[in-house]
Amino acid sequence: MNSQILETSESAKLLGVTIDTKLNFSEHIKDTYSPLSGRIYDMREPKRLGLNAEGLKLYITQQIYAQS
């Protein structure tokens, strides 16, 4: 393009989705799953603590505000 050298890349992000040169989404899945795995663990914590409905409501509210 106009005598400029373009850089090649193994992957690209388009509309928030990462795809690689073989049109695989494995990098996108890895990038998406990693942050979610911690949140999934957080969702199991109230059950482990044996919280009642009021405690569960307080725990979830705290988690929502902590993420903001």
PLY file of the C-alpha trace (Angstrom):
ply
format ascii 1.0
element vertex 68
property float x
property float y
property float z
element edge 67
property int vertex1
property int vertex2
end_header
0.00 0.00 0.00
1.65 3.19 -1.16
5.06 1.47 -1.05
4.67 0.70 2.67
5.46 -2.69 4.17
2.54 -4.19 6.06
3.17 -6.18 9.20
1.84 -9.72 9.40
0.21 -11.05 12.51
-0.71 -14.50 13.80
-4.05 -13.24 15.06
-6.35 -10.23 14.84
-9.23 -8.87 16.87
-12.29 -7.88 14.88
-15.45 -6.63 16.60
-14.13 -8.02 19.88
-13.49 -11.53 18.52
-9.93 -12.80 18.15
-9.27 -15.05 15.17
-6.00 -16.46 13.90
-4.61 -17.07 10.43
-6.41 -20.45 10.25
-9.73 -18.85 11.28
-9.66 -20.58 14.68
-11.22 -19.02 17.74
-9.05 -20.84 20.31
-7.22 -17.66 21.39
-10.56 -15.85 21.78
-11.94 -18.68 23.90
-8.82 -18.70 26.08
-8.97 -14.92 26.53
-12.68 -15.07 27.38
-12.55 -18.09 29.68
-9.63 -16.96 31.81
-11.38 -14.00 33.50
-14.62 -15.97 33.78
-13.05 -18.90 35.61
-12.47 -16.74 38.69
-16.04 -15.47 38.61
-17.36 -19.04 38.32
-15.39 -19.92 41.47
-16.88 -16.88 43.20
-20.37 -18.16 42.40
-19.65 -21.45 44.22
-18.31 -19.76 47.34
-21.70 -18.92 48.97
-22.74 -22.57 48.82
-19.49 -23.60 50.48
-20.09 -21.02 53.22
-23.65 -22.30 53.77
-25.24 -18.86 53.48
-28.99 -18.44 53.94
-31.08 -16.32 51.54
-30.26 -13.03 53.27
-26.55 -13.84 53.41
-26.60 -14.89 49.77
-28.27 -11.60 48.80
-25.63 -9.63 50.71
-22.80 -11.69 49.18
-24.06 -11.19 45.61
-24.59 -7.45 46.16
-21.04 -7.15 47.47
-19.67 -9.03 44.45
-21.53 -6.78 42.02
-20.22 -3.60 43.62
-16.70 -5.03 43.90
-16.65 -5.59 40.10
-17.68 -1.98 39.37
0 1
1 2
2 3
3 4
4 5
5 6
6 7
7 8
8 9
9 10
10 11
11 12
12 13
13 14
14 15
15 16
16 17
17 18
18 19
19 20
20 21
21 22
22 23
23 24
24 25
25 26
26 27
27 28
28 29
29 30
30 31
31 32
32 33
33 34
34 35
35 36
36 37
37 38
38 39
39 40
40 41
41 42
42 43
43 44
44 45
45 46
46 47
47 48
48 49
49 50
50 51
51 52
52 53
53 54
54 55
55 56
56 57
57 58
58 59
59 60
60 61
61 62
62 63
63 64
64 65
65 66
66 67
